[in-house]
């Protein structure tokens, strides 16, 4: 698979998807926008669904790259409230990722990266195990994973339910998310710097694993329809 050509096709698919939604976009549309033949698209992904799944994973990979760089520059970003804040902003800045998180039926419908689903669940659990192992989550808070997901998911979707009466910008919303998680789920005392450094290094390595899996899914041999 030619990486540059694949990216050109995905760029075209992204432009069309954001303007028209997945139901109205055809493989022919994508091929024409990318300046390739329809058969060339099928050399990379054998269905329209797979094209859009690859597009979503590529966008998710951009978020992961941003998170890993942040961890490398400042290990303190590993703390759950700061990591959630960084993730929130990274996703909000990417229209396609916002649509995925909000499950925008008009834009992406029921598109899922099915073959990556179990890996995503596994790595999500590994994240929480890592946070607990390093004492970055409160030990006395049961079902912290559920609470974390509910809070973060709520911040992403609340604006779709009702307009924000305060008209907060994205950074103020991210700050509110961080304060909520910090006070609810983390110990009251700050962790030792060495603990933070080790946790950041382990989390960065974990997310590099995720990025490698995604890269293989996007650009590797297309097997199955997941």
N, C-alpha and C positions, 0 to 999 in steps of 0.2 A: 504494500500500500504506500503510495506517495503521500508523505505527510503534508507537504505544501498544498497539494491538490485537495486532499481531504479537508484541510482547514478552509480552503476557498469555498468548498461546497457547504461546509458548516456555517461559514460567515453568511452565505446567501440564504441558507435555511433560517438562520436567526433573524435576518432582516424581514423575511417574508412572514415568519411566525409571529413576530411582534406586531406587524401591520395587519395581518389578516386572520390569525388564529389557525390552529393546526388542521381543522376540518376543511378549510378553503384552499389550503396550499397542496399542490400536487408535486410529485417527483419531477414532472416536466417543468413546472415553475422554478423549482430549485435549480435544475440543470441549466435552464435558460439564464437565470440570474448569475449563476457561477461561470457561465461561458463554456460549459462542457456538454457532452451528449448525455441523454438519459441513461444509456447503458453504462456510462462512466460512473454515474452515481451508484448504480447497482454493483459495480465492481468493489465499492467500498462498503456499502450496507444494502442488504437485499430487500428491505422494505422501507416505506416512508416512515413507519413507526421507529425503525432502528436509526434512521437519520436523526430524528428529533430526540431520541434517547441519547444518542452520542452527543448531540448539541447540549443537552441538559448536563450531562456528565462533564463536558468540557468547561462549562460555566462553573460547575461545582469545583472543578479542579483549580480554577482561578481563585476561588475563595480559599481553598486549602493552601495554595501557594502564598497568599497574603497572610494567612494565619501563621504558617511556618516561619515566614520572614519576621513577623512580629515577635514570635517566641525567641528567635535567634537574636534579635536586637534588644529585647527587654524580657528576660525570663519571668518578670512579674506578671506578664500577660497570661500566664498559665492559670492564675487564680480564677476560679469559676466565674465570678462576677465580671472580671475584666475580659475573660475569654468570650463570654456571652456578649458583652458590649461590642467587642471587636467583630464577632461573627454577625451580629445584628447589622452593624454599619456596612460590612462587606456585602451582605445580601441585599440590603436596601438600595445599594448603589448599582445593582444589576437587575434590570427589569425582568429578565427571564427567571432569575432565581427568586425574586419576589413572587412571581406568578406560581412557581413551584411550591413555595412554602405556604402560600395562601390558597393553593389548590384552585386556581383560576380556571373554571371549566370552559369559559369562552376561549381562552388563549391556549391552554395545553390539554384540556379535557382530562381523560383518565391516563395520560401518558405516565408510564413508570419505567424505571430502569430495573426491570424484574430480575435479571441475572445478577445484579449487584445488591439486591434487597437483603439477603441473609448476611452478606459481608457488612453492610451498613449497620445492621442490628448488632452484629458481633463487635464491631469497632466502637459503637456507641457504648456498649457495656464495658469494654476495655477502658474507655475514657473515665467512666465513673469508678471503676476499680482502681485506676491510677490515682484519681483524686482522693479516694479513701485511704489508699496505701500511704500517701504522703500527708495525711491529716489535713487536707484542704477542704474537706466537707465535715460538717458536724456529725459526730458519732451517734448523737441522741436523736437524730431526725429520721424517722422511718420513711421509706418510700421516697427518698430524695430524688431519684431519677424521674419519677412521675411528677413530682412537684416542680422540678427544674423544667421538664418539657412543657408542662401546663403553663408556667409563667412565661417562658420564652415564646411559646406558640401564641399565647394571648397577646403579647406585645406586637407580634407580626400581623395578627388578624383583627385586632380591635377596631382599627380604622375602617375595615370593610363592613363592620356592623353599624357604626354610627360615626358621623363626622367628629373630629377632635374639636371640642369647644374652646380649647386653649390655643389651638394652632401651633403646637410645639414643633420645632424643627427636629430633624432626625437625630442630631447629637443630644438634644435634651431628652428625647425619648430613650436613647441608648443609656444616658446617665441614670434615668429613672429605673430602667431595667437592671442596671448594675447595682444600684442601691438596694433594690428589692431583694435580689439574690444574695448580696453580701450580708444583709441583716437576717435573712431567713435561713440560709443554708450553710453559712461558713462560721468557723470558730470566731469568738470575739477577739482573740489575740492574733496578731500578725505572725505568719510562719517565719521560721528562720531562713535567711537568704540561701543557705546551702540546700535546704529542702526545696526551695523554689527553683533553684538552678537544676537540680536533678529531675524534678517533675517536668520542667520545661523541655529538657533534653529528651526525656522519654516520650512526651507528647508529640514533639516535633518528629521523632522517629516513627511513632505510630501513624501520624498523618502522612508521612512520606510513603509508608506502606499503602495507605489508602490511595494516594496519588498514583502509585505504580499500578495498582489494580485498575483504576479508572483509565489510565493511559492505555493499558492493554485492551480494555473493553472497547475504547473508542477507535484505536488505530490497529488493533490486532486482527486476527482472522475472525470473520463474522460467522459464529457458530450458534445456532439456535435463535429463537426469537424472544427469549426471556420475558 
